[in-house]
Amino acid sequence: MRYINNRAHFTIAEIQREFKISRATAIRDINEIQEMGFPLTTELGRGGGYFVMQNQYLPAVRFTPDELKAIVISFMASKNSQLPYLQNRRSITEKLIGIASQTQQDELIELNHILLFENTNPANPNLLELDDAAPPELNQLISLAVRDKHLRLTYEASPGWPQLMDVYLLHIFNSNAQWLAEVYDFDMDEFRYLPVDMLRDSAISEKKMRWSEEEIMNKKRLRSRESNLVVKLDATGIRRFKRMHPPGIILSLTGMFQSSGIFHAQLDVSDVEALAYYADWLLFLGGGIEFERIPVELRTILEERLAKLKFP
């Protein structure tokens, strides 16, 4: 809508080029905008197109002082977070400061001096500093996924050994300072967590999806119910979970003020090293955790570790 509002006249072809969408999608989007009451008129033939009715443009955006503080503080809190599109943060921040009054600008500068967040360098808490850039593959992956989640990925787990994958993307998330893509692998019929920095040459897949989105989500729900490790956490466990947890495990908060949570995991009980790692990690989460479900093999290791702690 902002793109249209800034133009007195535009065509379907211009919309297609600008947003890289099909003609059918462009027409559907414009029709939806018109249904919302946006003042557009059409003219057929050469030189025709869509015209924005004069003197009925959208009003300019104005932020309240508290809204402006909220946006800028969120930028400050996100430093050292390996954000996508990090190179755009400087220009966005400059624009936000530019629309503020002199008094608001002084307050924002003062906020930058007195507010420090975790991982901020107190010697140089510069609001406009670009710190840890996210992997370059992340921007490309996001740009593709917002258009189509059925993707063709080249995954290079080891240098020189690329693997071509036909996947459906479920989520992109940051875990333990690493960006991961949660995908359903059509060829292997399994859900996987892929480090984004190991992806190469991502593109929208040209294959036909073997399963619909609904069928894929049903598979995910079914496998979640089949998880052999289900753990409830107290507030201490949640804090420690955030400090360290295996990639791909997602914590669901169940209590107010992050007082309780739960997570599910599917463990390979034949993998002795993985079981030993999980035993150490579960002990790290503290004594306030509760097991709704746990493999016998993992419980045995935990009991052995606890016995050694009591009777060294």
C-alpha positions as CSV (number, residue, x, y, z in Angstrom):
1,M,0.0,0.0,0.0
2,R,2.9,2.4,0.7
3,Y,4.3,1.6,-2.7
4,I,1.0,2.5,-4.4
5,N,0.4,5.5,-2.2
6,N,3.7,7.1,-3.4
7,R,2.7,6.9,-7.1
8,A,-0.1,8.7,-9.0
9,H,-0.1,6.0,-11.6
10,F,1.2,2.4,-11.9
11,T,0.6,-0.7,-14.0
12,I,0.4,-4.4,-13.3
13,A,3.8,-5.0,-15.0
14,E,5.4,-2.5,-12.6
15,I,3.9,-4.3,-9.6
16,Q,5.2,-7.6,-11.0
17,R,8.7,-6.3,-11.4
18,E,8.8,-4.5,-8.0
19,F,7.6,-7.5,-5.9
20,K,8.7,-10.3,-8.3
21,I,5.2,-11.9,-8.4
22,S,3.0,-13.3,-11.1
23,R,0.4,-11.3,-12.9
24,A,-2.4,-13.2,-11.2
25,T,-1.0,-12.5,-7.8
26,A,-0.6,-8.8,-8.6
27,I,-4.2,-8.5,-9.7
28,R,-5.4,-10.4,-6.6
29,D,-3.4,-8.1,-4.3
30,I,-4.6,-5.0,-6.0
31,N,-8.3,-6.1,-5.8
32,E,-7.8,-6.8,-2.0
33,I,-6.4,-3.3,-1.6
34,Q,-9.3,-1.8,-3.4
35,E,-11.7,-3.8,-1.2
36,M,-10.1,-2.2,1.8
37,G,-11.2,1.2,0.5
38,F,-8.0,2.4,-1.1
39,P,-8.9,5.1,-3.7
40,L,-7.9,3.5,-7.0
41,T,-9.4,4.0,-10.5
42,T,-8.6,2.0,-13.6
43,E,-8.2,3.0,-17.3
44,L,-7.9,0.5,-20.1
45,G,-5.8,0.6,-23.3
46,R,-2.4,1.9,-24.1
47,G,-1.1,4.2,-21.4
48,G,-3.7,2.9,-19.1
49,G,-3.3,1.3,-15.7
50,Y,-4.3,2.2,-12.1
51,F,-4.5,5.8,-10.9
52,V,-4.6,6.9,-7.3
53,M,-7.3,9.5,-6.7
54,Q,-5.8,12.9,-5.7
55,N,-6.0,14.3,-2.2
56,Q,-6.8,10.9,-0.7
57,Y,-3.4,9.6,0.1
58,L,-2.6,7.7,3.2
59,P,-1.6,9.9,6.1
60,A,2.1,10.1,7.1
61,V,3.2,7.8,9.9
62,R,3.7,9.5,13.2
63,F,5.1,7.8,16.3
64,T,4.3,8.8,19.9
65,P,7.4,9.4,22.1
66,D,6.8,6.1,23.8
67,E,6.5,4.2,20.5
68,L,9.7,5.8,19.2
69,K,11.5,4.7,22.4
70,A,10.1,1.2,22.1
71,I,11.4,0.8,18.6
72,V,14.9,2.3,19.3
73,I,15.3,0.2,22.5
74,S,14.4,-2.9,20.6
75,F,17.2,-2.1,18.2
76,M,19.6,-1.6,21.1
77,A,18.6,-4.9,22.7
78,S,19.2,-6.7,19.4
79,K,22.9,-5.8,19.1
80,N,25.2,-8.8,18.9
81,S,22.3,-10.9,17.9
82,Q,23.3,-11.8,14.3
83,L,20.2,-10.3,12.8
84,P,19.2,-10.7,9.2
85,Y,19.3,-7.6,7.0
86,L,21.7,-6.1,9.6
87,Q,23.1,-3.7,7.1
88,N,19.7,-2.0,6.9
89,R,19.6,-1.2,10.6
90,R,21.8,1.9,10.3
91,S,19.6,3.6,7.7
92,I,16.4,2.6,9.6
93,T,17.8,4.1,12.9
94,E,18.9,7.3,11.2
95,K,15.4,7.7,9.7
96,L,13.7,7.1,13.1
97,I,16.0,9.6,14.7
98,G,15.3,12.0,11.8
99,I,11.6,12.1,12.4
100,A,12.0,12.8,16.1
101,S,11.9,16.2,17.7
102,Q,15.0,17.7,19.2
103,T,13.8,16.8,22.7
104,Q,13.1,13.2,21.6
105,Q,16.5,12.9,19.9
106,D,18.2,14.0,23.1
107,E,16.2,11.4,25.1
108,L,17.2,8.7,22.6
109,I,20.8,9.6,22.8
110,E,20.6,9.5,26.6
111,L,18.9,6.1,26.5
112,N,21.8,4.8,24.5
113,H,24.2,5.9,27.3
114,I,22.2,4.5,30.3
115,L,20.7,1.2,28.9
116,L,23.0,-1.8,28.5
117,F,21.8,-5.2,27.5
118,E,23.4,-8.6,27.7
119,N,26.5,-9.0,25.3
120,T,26.7,-5.2,24.8
121,N,30.2,-3.7,25.0
122,P,29.9,-1.1,27.8
123,A,33.0,0.7,26.5
124,N,31.3,1.3,23.1
125,P,27.5,1.0,23.3
126,N,27.0,2.7,19.9
127,L,23.4,2.5,18.7
128,L,24.4,2.6,15.1
129,E,27.1,0.1,15.3
130,L,26.8,-3.0,13.1
131,D,28.2,-5.8,15.2
132,D,27.8,-9.5,14.4
133,A,26.5,-10.0,10.9
134,A,24.2,-13.0,10.3
135,P,25.4,-15.6,7.7
136,P,24.8,-14.2,4.2
137,E,22.7,-17.2,3.3
138,L,20.1,-16.1,5.9
139,N,18.9,-13.1,3.9
140,Q,18.5,-15.1,0.7
141,L,16.6,-17.9,2.6
142,I,14.2,-15.4,4.1
143,S,13.5,-13.7,0.8
144,L,12.7,-17.0,-0.8
145,A,10.6,-18.4,2.1
146,V,8.2,-15.4,2.2
147,R,7.3,-16.2,-1.4
148,D,7.3,-20.0,-1.3
149,K,8.2,-22.5,1.4
150,H,8.9,-25.4,-1.0
151,L,12.6,-24.9,-1.6
152,R,15.6,-26.6,-3.2
153,L,18.5,-26.3,-0.9
154,T,22.2,-27.2,-1.4
155,Y,23.4,-28.3,2.0
156,E,27.2,-28.6,2.5
157,A,27.8,-30.2,5.8
158,S,31.4,-30.9,4.9
159,P,33.4,-28.7,2.5
160,G,33.4,-30.1,-1.0
161,W,30.5,-32.5,-0.3
162,P,27.2,-30.6,-1.3
163,Q,23.9,-32.4,-0.9
164,L,20.9,-31.3,-3.0
165,M,17.7,-31.3,-0.9
166,D,14.0,-30.9,-1.8
167,V,12.4,-29.5,1.4
168,Y,9.5,-27.7,2.9
169,L,10.6,-24.9,5.2
170,L,8.8,-24.7,8.6
171,H,10.7,-22.1,10.6
172,I,14.0,-20.2,10.7
173,F,15.2,-19.5,14.2
174,N,18.3,-18.7,16.3
175,S,19.5,-21.2,18.8
176,N,22.6,-20.9,20.9
177,A,23.8,-18.0,18.7
178,Q,23.3,-20.1,15.5
179,W,20.7,-19.7,12.8
180,L,18.9,-22.9,12.0
181,A,16.3,-23.8,9.3
182,E,13.7,-26.3,10.4
183,V,12.7,-28.2,7.3
184,Y,10.8,-31.3,6.2
185,D,13.0,-33.4,3.9
186,F,10.8,-35.0,1.2
187,D,13.5,-37.5,0.2
188,M,14.3,-38.7,3.7
189,D,10.8,-38.3,5.0
190,E,12.1,-36.6,8.2
191,F,12.2,-33.2,9.9
192,R,15.7,-31.8,10.1
193,Y,17.5,-28.7,11.5
194,L,20.0,-27.3,9.1
195,P,22.6,-24.7,10.1
196,V,21.9,-21.8,7.7
197,D,25.6,-21.0,7.2
198,M,26.0,-24.4,5.6
199,L,23.4,-23.7,2.9
200,R,24.4,-22.9,-0.6
201,D,22.5,-21.7,-3.7
202,S,19.0,-21.9,-2.3
203,A,16.1,-21.5,-4.7
204,I,12.3,-22.1,-5.0
205,S,11.8,-25.8,-5.9
206,E,10.5,-26.6,-9.4
207,K,9.3,-30.1,-8.2
208,K,5.7,-30.9,-7.3
209,M,5.2,-31.2,-3.5
210,R,4.7,-34.9,-2.5
211,W,2.7,-33.8,0.5
212,S,0.5,-30.8,1.2
213,E,1.3,-28.3,3.9
214,E,-1.5,-29.7,6.0
215,E,-0.1,-33.3,5.7
216,I,3.4,-32.1,6.6
217,M,2.1,-30.4,9.8
218,N,0.1,-33.5,10.7
219,K,3.3,-35.5,10.4
220,K,5.0,-33.0,12.7
221,R,2.2,-33.2,15.3
222,L,2.2,-37.0,15.2
223,R,6.0,-37.2,15.7
224,S,5.8,-34.7,18.5
225,R,3.3,-36.9,20.3
226,E,5.7,-39.8,19.8
227,S,8.7,-38.0,21.4
228,N,10.4,-40.2,24.0
229,L,11.6,-37.3,26.1
230,V,9.2,-34.8,27.5
231,V,10.5,-32.5,30.3
232,K,8.8,-29.8,32.4
233,L,11.0,-27.0,33.6
234,D,10.7,-24.6,36.5
235,A,12.0,-21.0,36.4
236,T,15.6,-22.0,37.1
237,G,15.4,-24.7,34.4
238,I,14.1,-22.1,31.9
239,R,17.0,-19.7,32.7
240,R,19.5,-22.5,32.2
241,F,17.8,-23.8,29.1
242,K,18.2,-20.3,27.5
243,R,21.9,-20.4,28.4
244,M,22.5,-23.8,26.7
245,H,20.4,-26.3,24.9
246,P,20.8,-28.8,22.0
247,P,20.0,-27.4,18.6
248,G,16.4,-27.9,17.4
249,I,14.8,-28.2,20.8
250,I,12.1,-25.6,21.3
251,L,10.9,-24.6,24.7
252,S,7.2,-23.8,25.2
253,L,6.4,-21.5,28.1
254,T,3.4,-22.6,30.0
255,G,3.3,-20.3,33.1
256,M,3.0,-16.6,33.6
257,F,6.3,-14.6,33.8
258,Q,8.2,-17.5,32.4
259,S,7.7,-19.5,35.6
260,S,7.3,-22.9,33.8
261,G,7.8,-24.5,30.5
262,I,8.0,-27.8,28.6
263,F,9.9,-29.3,25.7
264,H,9.8,-32.5,23.6
265,A,12.7,-34.4,22.0
266,Q,13.1,-37.6,20.1
267,L,16.3,-39.4,21.2
268,D,18.0,-42.3,19.5
269,V,18.5,-44.6,22.4
270,S,21.2,-46.6,20.5
271,D,23.4,-43.5,20.4
272,V,25.4,-43.8,23.6
273,E,27.3,-40.5,23.2
274,A,24.0,-38.6,22.6
275,L,22.4,-40.1,25.7
276,A,25.5,-39.2,27.8
277,Y,25.3,-35.6,26.5
278,Y,21.6,-35.3,27.3
279,A,22.2,-36.8,30.8
280,D,24.8,-34.1,31.6
281,W,22.6,-31.4,30.1
282,L,19.5,-32.4,32.1
283,L,21.5,-32.4,35.3
284,F,22.7,-28.9,34.4
285,L,19.0,-27.7,34.1
286,G,18.7,-28.3,37.9
287,G,16.7,-30.3,40.4
288,G,13.4,-28.6,39.6
289,I,12.7,-30.4,36.3
290,E,10.0,-33.1,36.0
291,F,9.9,-35.9,33.4
292,E,6.6,-36.7,31.7
293,R,8.4,-39.1,29.5
294,I,11.9,-40.4,29.5
295,P,13.7,-43.4,27.8
296,V,14.7,-46.1,30.2
297,E,18.3,-46.0,28.8
298,L,18.5,-42.2,29.7
299,R,17.0,-42.7,33.1
300,T,19.5,-45.3,33.9
301,I,22.4,-43.0,33.0
302,L,20.9,-40.2,35.1
303,E,20.5,-42.5,38.1
304,E,24.1,-43.6,37.8
305,R,25.3,-40.0,37.6
306,L,23.2,-38.9,40.6
307,A,24.5,-41.9,42.7
308,K,28.1,-40.8,42.0
309,L,27.3,-37.3,43.1
310,K,25.9,-38.5,46.4
311,F,28.5,-41.1,47.0
312,P,31.8,-40.1,45.3
